[in-house]
Amino acid sequence: MNHIALRRFALAAASVSLGTLTALVLIGSTIVGNAQSLQDHASETALQDQLESVPISCTPLVIQELAAYDGKFIEDGSDREVENVAAIMLHNSANRMIPYAYVTVYTENCQYTFNAYMIPPKSSVLVPEEAGQILKESEIVRVFGWTTVKEEREEPRLEIEEVGMGCLSITNRSGSKLHNLTIYHRTYIPDGCFYMGGRVFKTEVPYIAPGNTVFVYPENYASGYSEVIFYEQSK
Protein backbone atom coordinates (compact mmCIF):
# COMPACT_ATOMS: atom_id res chain seq x y z
CA MET A 1 0.00 0.00 0.00
CA ASN A 2 1.14 3.51 -0.79
CA HIS A 3 0.86 5.90 2.13
CA ILE A 4 1.35 9.64 2.33
CA ALA A 5 1.16 11.38 5.70
CA LEU A 6 0.94 15.15 5.32
CA ARG A 7 1.34 18.16 7.60
CA ARG A 8 -1.40 19.85 9.59
CA PHE A 9 -2.24 23.29 8.31
CA ALA A 10 -4.97 25.93 8.49
CA LEU A 11 -8.01 25.61 6.16
CA ALA A 12 -9.96 22.33 6.51
CA ALA A 13 -9.74 18.76 7.84
CA ALA A 14 -9.19 15.96 5.37
CA SER A 15 -8.03 12.38 5.04
CA VAL A 16 -7.78 10.72 1.64
CA SER A 17 -7.41 7.05 0.79
CA LEU A 18 -6.43 6.52 -2.85
CA GLY A 19 -6.99 2.78 -3.38
CA THR A 20 -3.39 1.63 -3.23
CA LEU A 21 -2.51 5.28 -2.52
CA THR A 22 -3.73 6.73 0.82
CA ALA A 23 -3.26 10.41 1.52
CA LEU A 24 -4.01 11.72 4.99
CA VAL A 25 -4.50 15.44 5.23
CA LEU A 26 -5.12 16.70 8.78
CA ILE A 27 -6.25 20.27 8.72
CA GLY A 28 -7.50 22.63 11.40
CA SER A 29 -8.64 26.20 10.98
CA THR A 30 -7.96 29.17 13.24
CA ILE A 31 -8.54 32.67 11.99
CA VAL A 32 -7.58 35.71 14.09
CA GLY A 33 -8.66 38.84 12.29
CA ASN A 34 -7.53 38.22 8.73
CA ALA A 35 -4.52 36.05 9.62
CA GLN A 36 -4.42 32.25 9.97
CA SER A 37 -2.22 30.23 12.32
CA LEU A 38 -0.31 27.20 11.18
CA GLN A 39 0.93 24.12 13.07
CA ASP A 40 3.44 21.80 11.48
CA HIS A 41 3.59 18.06 11.96
CA ALA A 42 6.39 15.77 10.94
CA SER A 43 5.67 14.08 7.62
CA GLU A 44 6.72 10.89 5.95
CA THR A 45 6.09 9.49 2.50
CA ALA A 46 6.18 5.90 1.33
CA LEU A 47 5.29 5.10 -2.29
CA GLN A 48 4.75 1.60 -3.73
CA ASP A 49 2.68 -0.25 -6.33
CA GLN A 50 1.52 2.66 -8.51
CA LEU A 51 -1.78 2.10 -10.33
CA GLU A 52 -1.99 2.74 -14.06
CA SER A 53 -3.32 6.21 -14.87
CA VAL A 54 -6.42 6.72 -17.02
CA PRO A 55 -6.20 9.39 -19.75
CA ILE A 56 -9.33 11.34 -20.72
CA SER A 57 -9.72 11.28 -24.50
CA CYS A 58 -9.28 14.55 -26.44
CA THR A 59 -8.04 16.39 -23.34
CA PRO A 60 -4.66 16.81 -21.60
CA LEU A 61 -6.20 15.36 -18.42
CA VAL A 62 -5.19 12.12 -16.75
CA ILE A 63 -6.95 10.45 -13.81
CA GLN A 64 -4.16 9.20 -11.56
CA GLU A 65 -6.34 7.69 -8.82
CA LEU A 66 -9.96 7.21 -7.74
CA ALA A 67 -10.10 8.10 -4.05
CA ALA A 68 -12.21 8.13 -0.89
CA TYR A 69 -12.21 11.53 0.84
CA ASP A 70 -13.05 12.45 4.47
CA GLY A 71 -13.15 16.05 5.68
CA LYS A 72 -14.65 19.45 4.98
CA PHE A 73 -16.61 19.61 1.74
CA ILE A 74 -15.86 22.97 0.09
CA GLU A 75 -17.11 22.20 -3.42
CA ASP A 76 -20.56 23.68 -2.73
CA GLY A 77 -19.36 26.25 -0.19
CA SER A 78 -21.06 24.46 2.71
CA ASP A 79 -17.88 23.31 4.51
CA ARG A 80 -19.91 20.43 5.96
CA GLU A 81 -18.06 17.38 7.23
CA VAL A 82 -18.18 14.36 4.92
CA GLU A 83 -16.82 10.81 4.95
CA ASN A 84 -15.91 8.37 2.19
CA VAL A 85 -16.77 10.80 -0.61
CA ALA A 86 -15.57 9.83 -4.08
CA ALA A 87 -12.63 11.89 -5.36
CA ILE A 88 -10.12 11.79 -8.20
CA MET A 89 -6.49 12.81 -8.44
CA LEU A 90 -6.62 14.74 -11.72
CA HIS A 91 -3.42 15.65 -13.58
CA ASN A 92 -3.06 18.41 -16.21
CA SER A 93 -0.34 17.21 -18.58
CA ALA A 94 -0.46 20.36 -20.73
CA ASN A 95 1.80 23.40 -20.61
CA ARG A 96 -1.18 25.71 -20.19
CA MET A 97 -3.74 26.54 -17.52
CA ILE A 98 -7.06 24.70 -17.81
CA PRO A 99 -9.84 27.15 -16.80
CA TYR A 100 -12.48 24.45 -16.26
CA ALA A 101 -12.68 20.67 -16.45
CA TYR A 102 -15.75 18.42 -16.34
CA VAL A 103 -15.15 14.73 -15.72
CA THR A 104 -17.47 11.74 -15.35
CA VAL A 105 -16.11 8.44 -14.02
CA TYR A 106 -18.06 5.24 -14.51
CA THR A 107 -17.63 2.08 -12.46
CA GLU A 108 -19.67 -1.10 -12.90
CA ASN A 109 -22.72 0.30 -11.06
CA CYS A 110 -21.89 3.93 -10.23
CA GLN A 111 -21.37 7.26 -11.94
CA TYR A 112 -19.30 10.05 -10.33
CA THR A 113 -19.11 13.63 -11.60
CA PHE A 114 -16.26 16.08 -10.92
CA ASN A 115 -15.75 19.79 -11.58
CA ALA A 116 -12.35 21.46 -11.36
CA TYR A 117 -11.43 25.09 -11.96
CA MET A 118 -8.09 26.72 -12.85
CA ILE A 119 -5.83 23.66 -12.99
CA PRO A 120 -2.20 24.83 -13.36
CA PRO A 121 -0.01 23.28 -16.08
CA LYS A 122 1.87 20.07 -15.28
CA SER A 123 0.15 19.71 -11.91
CA SER A 124 -2.31 17.46 -10.06
CA VAL A 125 -5.40 18.35 -8.06
CA LEU A 126 -7.51 16.20 -5.74
CA VAL A 127 -11.17 16.80 -6.67
CA PRO A 128 -14.11 15.51 -4.55
CA GLU A 129 -17.31 14.44 -6.34
CA GLU A 130 -19.57 17.44 -7.09
CA ALA A 131 -22.50 16.34 -4.90
CA GLY A 132 -20.49 14.58 -2.21
CA GLN A 133 -21.52 11.14 -3.49
CA ILE A 134 -20.16 8.25 -1.42
CA LEU A 135 -17.48 6.05 -3.03
CA LYS A 136 -19.07 2.62 -3.48
CA GLU A 137 -16.86 1.18 -6.21
CA SER A 138 -13.30 2.12 -7.07
CA GLU A 139 -12.63 0.14 -10.25
CA ILE A 140 -12.95 2.49 -13.23
CA VAL A 141 -14.77 1.06 -16.27
CA ARG A 142 -14.73 4.17 -18.48
CA VAL A 143 -14.37 7.95 -18.27
CA PHE A 144 -15.67 11.00 -20.11
CA GLY A 145 -14.52 14.58 -19.86
CA TRP A 146 -13.98 17.93 -21.52
CA THR A 147 -12.20 21.18 -20.78
CA THR A 148 -12.43 24.83 -21.69
CA VAL A 149 -9.55 26.75 -23.28
CA LYS A 150 -8.29 30.06 -21.97
CA GLU A 151 -7.83 32.95 -24.38
CA GLU A 152 -4.14 33.77 -24.73
CA ARG A 153 -3.46 37.40 -23.92
CA GLU A 154 -0.82 39.43 -22.16
CA GLU A 155 -1.74 40.13 -18.56
CA PRO A 156 -0.51 43.23 -16.67
CA ARG A 157 2.76 42.96 -14.77
CA LEU A 158 2.18 42.47 -11.04
CA GLU A 159 4.53 41.75 -8.16
CA ILE A 160 2.80 39.55 -5.57
CA GLU A 161 4.43 38.72 -2.23
CA GLU A 162 3.31 37.06 0.99
CA VAL A 163 3.15 39.31 4.06
CA GLY A 164 2.71 37.22 7.20
CA MET A 165 0.40 34.22 7.31
CA GLY A 166 -2.66 35.37 5.38
CA CYS A 167 -1.82 38.65 3.65
CA LEU A 168 -0.60 39.41 0.12
CA SER A 169 1.00 42.59 -1.14
CA ILE A 170 0.20 43.34 -4.79
CA THR A 171 2.30 45.93 -6.61
CA ASN A 172 1.43 47.34 -10.02
CA ARG A 173 4.57 47.20 -12.20
CA SER A 174 2.77 47.65 -15.51
CA GLY A 175 3.19 51.42 -15.76
CA SER A 176 -0.53 52.01 -16.26
CA LYS A 177 -3.69 52.10 -14.15
CA LEU A 178 -5.15 48.68 -13.44
CA HIS A 179 -8.85 48.08 -12.86
CA ASN A 180 -10.85 44.99 -11.92
CA LEU A 181 -8.06 42.53 -11.20
CA THR A 182 -8.82 38.97 -10.11
CA ILE A 183 -6.19 37.01 -8.17
CA TYR A 184 -6.63 33.21 -8.08
CA HIS A 185 -5.12 30.96 -5.43
CA ARG A 186 -5.33 27.32 -4.46
CA THR A 187 -4.60 25.20 -1.41
CA TYR A 188 -1.37 23.26 -2.02
CA ILE A 189 -0.15 20.12 -0.25
CA PRO A 190 3.66 20.44 -0.47
CA ASP A 191 4.51 16.93 0.77
CA GLY A 192 2.16 15.33 -1.77
CA CYS A 193 2.88 17.87 -4.52
CA PHE A 194 -0.79 18.36 -5.41
CA TYR A 195 -3.51 20.98 -5.11
CA MET A 196 -6.61 20.37 -3.00
CA GLY A 197 -10.22 20.71 -4.18
CA GLY A 198 -11.97 21.44 -7.44
CA ARG A 199 -12.84 24.92 -6.27
CA VAL A 200 -10.44 27.82 -6.73
CA PHE A 201 -10.39 30.89 -4.46
CA LYS A 202 -10.67 34.37 -5.98
CA THR A 203 -9.73 37.79 -4.64
CA GLU A 204 -10.98 40.93 -6.40
CA VAL A 205 -8.78 44.04 -6.55
CA PRO A 206 -10.78 47.02 -7.89
CA TYR A 207 -7.90 49.39 -8.65
CA ILE A 208 -4.12 49.83 -8.38
CA ALA A 209 -2.35 52.99 -9.55
CA PRO A 210 0.98 52.64 -11.42
CA GLY A 211 3.77 51.77 -8.98
CA ASN A 212 1.38 51.49 -6.02
CA THR A 213 0.93 48.55 -3.66
CA VAL A 214 -2.27 47.24 -2.10
CA PHE A 215 -2.64 44.65 0.67
CA VAL A 216 -5.31 41.95 0.51
CA TYR A 217 -6.38 39.10 2.81
CA PRO A 218 -7.58 36.29 0.53
CA GLU A 219 -10.20 33.81 1.71
CA ASN A 220 -8.61 30.61 3.05
CA TYR A 221 -5.04 31.69 2.39
CA ALA A 222 -2.24 30.27 4.55
CA SER A 223 1.42 30.97 3.88
CA GLY A 224 3.26 27.81 2.88
CA TYR A 225 0.02 25.96 2.07
CA SER A 226 -1.52 28.28 -0.50
CA GLU A 227 -0.27 29.38 -3.90
CA VAL A 228 -1.28 32.20 -6.22
CA ILE A 229 -1.71 30.36 -9.52
CA PHE A 230 -2.96 33.10 -11.86
CA TYR A 231 -4.24 36.65 -12.15
CA GLU A 232 -6.11 38.56 -14.83
CA GLN A 233 -7.69 41.90 -15.58
CA SER A 234 -11.30 42.04 -16.75
CA LYS A 235 -11.81 43.51 -20.19
Phi, psi and chi 1 to 4 in degrees:
 res  aa     phi    psi   chi1   chi2   chi3   chi4
   1 MET       -  137.4  172.9 -177.4  -70.5      -
   2 ASN   -84.0  138.6  -63.3  -21.8      -      -
   3 HIS  -138.2  132.6  178.6   75.5      -      -
   4 ILE  -126.4  117.5  -60.9  177.4      -      -
   5 ALA  -103.3  123.3      -      -      -      -
   6 LEU  -110.0  168.6  -58.1  173.2      -      -
   7 ARG   -74.0  159.6  -68.2 -171.0  177.8  122.2
   8 ARG   -87.3  133.2  173.4  172.2  -62.4  176.8
   9 PHE  -147.5  167.7   64.5   99.4      -      -
  10 ALA   -76.8  132.4      -      -      -      -
  11 LEU   156.1  -61.2  -66.4  178.9      -      -
  12 ALA  -155.5  179.8      -      -      -      -
  13 ALA  -119.4  127.1      -      -      -      -
  14 ALA  -146.9  145.0      -      -      -      -
  15 SER  -135.5  137.6   67.7      -      -      -
  16 VAL  -128.7  125.3 -177.4      -      -      -
  17 SER  -109.7  126.0   71.5      -      -      -
  18 LEU  -110.5   56.7  -55.8  176.1      -      -
  19 GLY    60.8 -111.5      -      -      -      -
  20 THR   -77.7   -8.5   57.6      -      -      -
  21 LEU  -112.2  123.2  170.7   63.7      -      -
  22 THR  -117.7  122.3  -61.3      -      -      -
  23 ALA  -113.5  125.8      -      -      -      -
  24 LEU  -108.0  119.0  -62.7 -179.7      -      -
  25 VAL  -119.0  108.4 -178.3      -      -      -
  26 LEU  -100.8  116.8  -60.0  179.3      -      -
  27 ILE  -131.0  134.7  -53.6  167.4      -      -
  28 GLY  -130.8  146.4      -      -      -      -
  29 SER  -114.0  128.3 -119.5      -      -      -
  30 THR  -138.5  120.5  -56.0      -      -      -
  31 ILE  -119.4  122.0  -59.5  177.7      -      -
  32 VAL  -116.1  109.8 -180.0      -      -      -
  33 GLY    64.8 -123.0      -      -      -      -
  34 ASN  -106.0    2.5  -72.1  -47.6      -      -
  35 ALA   -99.1  158.2      -      -      -      -
  36 GLN  -126.0  140.2  -61.6  179.3  -32.1      -
  37 SER   -93.8  152.8   63.2      -      -      -
  38 LEU  -132.7  131.1  177.4   64.4      -      -
  39 GLN  -118.0  129.8  -68.9 -178.0  -34.8      -
  40 ASP   -96.5  142.7  -75.9  -18.5      -      -
  41 HIS  -119.2  152.7 -100.4 -111.3      -      -
  42 ALA   -64.0  148.8      -      -      -      -
  43 SER  -129.3  151.8   64.5      -      -      -
  44 GLU  -142.6  150.0   61.8  177.5  -15.4      -
  45 THR  -132.9  128.7  -58.5      -      -      -
  46 ALA  -130.0  122.7      -      -      -      -
  47 LEU  -120.2  128.3  -62.5  176.5      -      -
  48 GLN  -149.8  159.8  -56.5  168.8    8.3      -
  49 ASP    49.6   60.5  -55.7  -33.9      -      -
  50 GLN   -64.7  137.9  -65.4  -75.1   -2.7      -
  51 LEU   -82.8  153.5  -69.6 -179.0      -      -
  52 GLU   -70.1  134.4 -176.8  177.5   -3.5      -
  53 SER   -76.1  158.5  -62.1      -      -      -
  54 VAL  -118.6  109.6 -179.6      -      -      -
  55 PRO   -74.4  149.8   26.1  -32.8      -      -
  56 ILE  -102.0  116.7  -59.7  175.6      -      -
  57 SER   -54.2  139.1  179.9      -      -      -
  58 CYS    66.3   17.8  -59.6      -      -      -
  59 THR  -137.0  163.7   78.9      -      -      -
  60 PRO   -86.5   12.8   31.1  -33.9      -      -
  61 LEU   -89.2  144.9  -62.5  175.2      -      -
  62 VAL  -134.2  130.4  176.3      -      -      -
  63 ILE   -86.6  114.8  -63.1  174.8      -      -
  64 GLN   -87.1  -31.2  -63.7  175.6  -48.7      -
  65 GLU  -156.2  150.9  -59.6  -76.1   -8.1      -
  66 LEU  -105.0  126.9  179.6   58.1      -      -
  67 ALA  -122.3  167.3      -      -      -      -
  68 ALA  -115.3  127.9      -      -      -      -
  69 TYR  -118.0  131.8  170.1   80.5      -      -
  70 ASP  -119.1  135.2  -61.4  -23.3      -      -
  71 GLY   147.4 -158.5      -      -      -      -
  72 LYS   -76.8  133.3  -74.3 -171.7  177.2 -179.8
  73 PHE   -98.6  105.4 -170.8   74.1      -      -
  74 ILE  -100.7   -3.0   66.8  171.3      -      -
  75 GLU   -63.2  -32.7  -56.0  -51.3  -56.5      -
  76 ASP  -106.2    7.5   60.0   -0.5      -      -
  77 GLY    80.1    3.7      -      -      -      -
  78 SER   -81.6  -29.1   67.1      -      -      -
  79 ASP    58.7   23.1  -73.4  -11.7      -      -
  80 ARG   -72.7  154.6   70.2 -175.9 -171.7  -85.4
  81 GLU   -80.8  134.2  -68.8  -67.6  -30.2      -
  82 VAL  -130.8  161.4  -64.1      -      -      -
  83 GLU  -136.7  141.8  -67.3 -177.3   -1.8      -
  84 ASN    57.5   35.6 -158.9   37.1      -      -
  85 VAL   -81.1  138.0  165.7      -      -      -
  86 ALA   -63.1  141.2      -      -      -      -
  87 ALA  -151.8  154.7      -      -      -      -
  88 ILE  -123.9  146.2   54.1  172.9      -      -
  89 MET   -91.7  108.9 -172.6   68.8   80.9      -
  90 LEU  -107.6  126.6 -170.1   62.8      -      -
  91 HIS  -111.4  131.9 -179.2   72.8      -      -
  92 ASN   -95.5  109.0  174.3   10.9      -      -
  93 SER   -87.4   -2.9   64.1      -      -      -
  94 ALA   -83.3  167.8      -      -      -      -
  95 ASN   -94.8   17.6  -70.2  -44.5      -      -
  96 ARG  -133.3  157.1   65.8 -178.9 -173.3  -83.9
  97 MET   -67.3  138.1  176.1   77.1   69.0      -
  98 ILE  -102.3  112.9  -66.6  179.5      -      -
  99 PRO   -63.8  -39.6  -19.9   32.2      -      -
 100 TYR  -152.8  140.0  171.2   70.5      -      -
 101 ALA  -132.3  134.4      -      -      -      -
 102 TYR  -116.8  127.2  174.2   90.3      -      -
 103 VAL  -135.5  134.1  178.4      -      -      -
 104 THR  -118.6  129.4  -57.9      -      -      -
 105 VAL  -112.9  129.2  172.7      -      -      -
 106 TYR  -110.5  131.2  -60.7   88.5      -      -
 107 THR  -108.2 -169.7   62.4      -      -      -
 108 GLU   -59.2  -40.9 -169.0   66.0   36.5      -
 109 ASN  -127.3    3.8  -59.0  -63.4      -      -
 110 CYS  -129.6  158.0  -61.5      -      -      -
 111 GLN  -133.5  124.9  175.3 -179.0  -32.7      -
 112 TYR  -118.2  137.6  -52.9  112.8      -      -
 113 THR  -119.3  137.5  -58.3      -      -      -
 114 PHE  -132.1  140.9  -54.2   89.7      -      -
 115 ASN  -124.4  131.2  -63.9  -78.0      -      -
 116 ALA  -135.3  137.1      -      -      -      -
 117 TYR  -117.1  142.5  -63.5   84.7      -      -
 118 MET    50.8   69.1  -56.0  -60.3  -76.1      -
 119 ILE   -92.4  114.7  -52.2  174.5      -      -
 120 PRO   -63.1  155.5  -22.9   35.1      -      -
 121 PRO   -63.6  145.9   20.7  -31.3      -      -
 122 LYS    52.8   42.5  -58.0  -64.3 -176.8 -179.6
 123 SER  -140.6  164.5   65.2      -      -      -
 124 SER  -118.0  149.5  -62.2      -      -      -
 125 VAL  -138.6  135.8   56.8      -      -      -
 126 LEU   -89.3  117.3 -177.7   67.3      -      -
 127 VAL  -118.0  113.8 -173.9      -      -      -
 128 PRO   -70.3  155.0  -21.7   34.7      -      -
 129 GLU   -60.6  141.6 -153.1  -88.7  -19.7      -
 130 GLU   -57.8  -35.0   64.6  170.7    1.9      -
 131 ALA  -105.1    7.5      -      -      -      -
 132 GLY    73.7   29.0      -      -      -      -
 133 GLN   -65.6  137.9 -173.6  178.6  173.2      -
 134 ILE   -70.1  140.6  -60.5  -59.0      -      -
 135 LEU   -76.4  114.1  179.8   66.9      -      -
 136 LYS  -106.4  -32.7  -62.9  177.2 -177.9  177.2
 137 GLU  -136.7  139.8  -62.2  175.5  -21.6      -
 138 SER  -114.3   -1.6   59.3      -      -      -
 139 GLU   -88.9  115.5 -175.1  173.9  -13.5      -
 140 ILE   -78.1  128.8  -62.1  174.4      -      -
 141 VAL   -95.0  -46.0  174.2      -      -      -
 142 ARG  -158.3  164.2   64.7 -172.3  177.1   95.2
 143 VAL  -135.7  156.4  -59.8      -      -      -
 144 PHE  -141.7  141.8  167.6   78.4      -      -
 145 GLY  -167.1  162.4      -      -      -      -
 146 TRP  -150.8  161.4   54.4  -90.8      -      -
 147 THR  -134.0  160.2   68.0      -      -      -
 148 THR   -94.8  165.0   58.6      -      -      -
 149 VAL  -119.9  132.9  177.2      -      -      -
 150 LYS   -85.2  136.1 -168.8  158.3 -169.0   61.5
 151 GLU   -64.6  130.2  175.8 -172.9   -7.3      -
 152 GLU   -81.6  120.8  -62.3 -115.1   -6.3      -
 153 ARG  -154.5  157.6   61.2  175.6 -179.2  173.2
 154 GLU   -80.6  123.7 -174.8  177.1   -5.9      -
 155 GLU   -92.0  155.0  -62.0  -63.0  -16.9      -
 156 PRO   -62.4  153.1   23.4  -34.3      -      -
 157 ARG   -81.7  118.6 -174.3 -178.2  167.9 -155.5
 158 LEU  -121.6  151.8  -62.6 -178.9      -      -
 159 GLU  -115.6  115.5 -177.4  178.7  -58.3      -
 160 ILE  -117.3  124.9  -57.3  175.5      -      -
 161 GLU  -133.6  148.6  -63.5 -179.2  -17.3      -
 162 GLU   -77.6  139.3  -69.8 -176.7  -13.2      -
 163 VAL  -128.1  100.3 -179.1      -      -      -
 164 GLY    75.7 -158.6      -      -      -      -
 165 MET   -75.8  -43.6  179.1   56.7   64.7      -
 166 GLY  -129.0   22.2      -      -      -      -
 167 CYS  -120.1  143.7  178.6      -      -      -
 168 LEU  -121.8  137.7  -65.1  176.6      -      -
 169 SER   -99.9  133.3   70.1      -      -      -
 170 ILE  -124.0  116.5  -55.8  173.6      -      -
 171 THR  -111.7  132.2  -56.8      -      -      -
 172 ASN   -83.7  109.4  178.0    0.7      -      -
 173 ARG  -107.5   13.1  -59.4  -64.1 -170.5 -166.6
 174 SER   -82.4  -18.6   67.6      -      -      -
 175 GLY    83.9    5.5      -      -      -      -
 176 SER  -140.6  165.3   58.8      -      -      -
 177 LYS   -67.9  138.2  -62.3  177.3 -179.2  178.1
 178 LEU  -117.8  130.1  -62.6 -179.8      -      -
 179 HIS  -121.9  148.4  -62.9  -90.3      -      -
 180 ASN    54.2   55.9  -57.3  -41.1      -      -
 181 LEU   -84.1  145.3  -72.8  166.8      -      -
 182 THR  -123.5  124.8  -57.5      -      -      -
 183 ILE  -105.9  126.8  -47.5  -63.3      -      -
 184 TYR  -107.2  134.3  -61.4   89.5      -      -
 185 HIS  -137.5  159.0   82.8  -92.2      -      -
 186 ARG  -131.6  154.8  -83.2 -172.8  158.0  -79.6
 187 THR   -74.3  134.8  -59.3      -      -      -
 188 TYR  -125.8  134.9 -175.4   68.1      -      -
 189 ILE  -101.7   97.0  -47.4  -59.2      -      -
 190 PRO   -63.2  -36.2   19.9  -30.5      -      -
 191 ASP   -71.2  -29.5  -66.6  -36.4      -      -
 192 GLY   -95.9  -11.4      -      -      -      -
 193 CYS    58.3   45.8  -61.5      -      -      -
 194 PHE  -144.9  159.8   63.8   86.3      -      -
 195 TYR   -90.8  156.3  -66.1   96.4      -      -
 196 MET  -112.8  126.8 -171.9   73.6 -163.4      -
 197 GLY    91.2  147.9      -      -      -      -
 198 GLY   -76.2  -26.7      -      -      -      -
 199 ARG   -76.7  144.6 -179.7 -175.8  174.2 -168.2
 200 VAL  -115.1  146.0   66.1      -      -      -
 201 PHE   -95.2  139.3  -60.9  104.5      -      -
 202 LYS  -122.1  141.4  -61.5 -170.2  -64.9 -176.3
 203 THR  -125.9  124.6  -57.8      -      -      -
 204 GLU   -92.2  134.3  -54.4  -65.8  -23.7      -
 205 VAL  -122.5  106.6 -178.3      -      -      -
 206 PRO   -64.5  -38.0  -21.1   33.0      -      -
 207 TYR  -162.2  138.4  173.1   75.1      -      -
 208 ILE  -137.8  123.7  -48.4  178.5      -      -
 209 ALA   -73.4  157.4      -      -      -      -
 210 PRO   -55.7  128.6  -23.9   33.5      -      -
 211 GLY    79.0   -6.2      -      -      -      -
 212 ASN   -86.6  160.6  -79.4   18.4      -      -
 213 THR  -123.6  136.5  -61.3      -      -      -
 214 VAL  -119.8  155.5  -61.2      -      -      -
 215 PHE  -115.3  131.6  -64.4   89.6      -      -
 216 VAL  -128.7  156.4  -62.6      -      -      -
 217 TYR  -123.1   85.1  -63.1   86.5      -      -
 218 PRO   -62.2  147.7  -20.5   33.7      -      -
 219 GLU   -59.3  131.9  174.1 -169.3    9.2      -
 220 ASN    54.9   42.3  -70.4  -30.2      -      -
 221 TYR  -105.3  130.1 -168.8   95.2      -      -
 222 ALA  -135.8  121.8      -      -      -      -
 223 SER   -55.2  132.1  176.7      -      -      -
 224 GLY    91.1  -19.9      -      -      -      -
 225 TYR  -128.7   13.2  -67.5   92.7      -      -
 226 SER  -136.1  149.9  -63.1      -      -      -
 227 GLU  -136.9  133.6  -76.1 -170.8    4.9      -
 228 VAL   -74.0  122.3  173.1      -      -      -
 229 ILE  -106.7  -18.4   57.4  168.5      -      -
 230 PHE  -170.4  157.8 -166.2   73.7      -      -
 231 TYR  -146.8  155.7   63.2   81.6      -      -
 232 GLU  -154.3  160.4   62.5 -176.2   -9.8      -
 233 GLN  -112.3  129.8 -178.5  177.5 -145.9      -
 234 SER   -64.9  145.1  -60.9      -      -      -
 235 LYS   -69.6      -  -68.2 -177.2  176.5  179.3
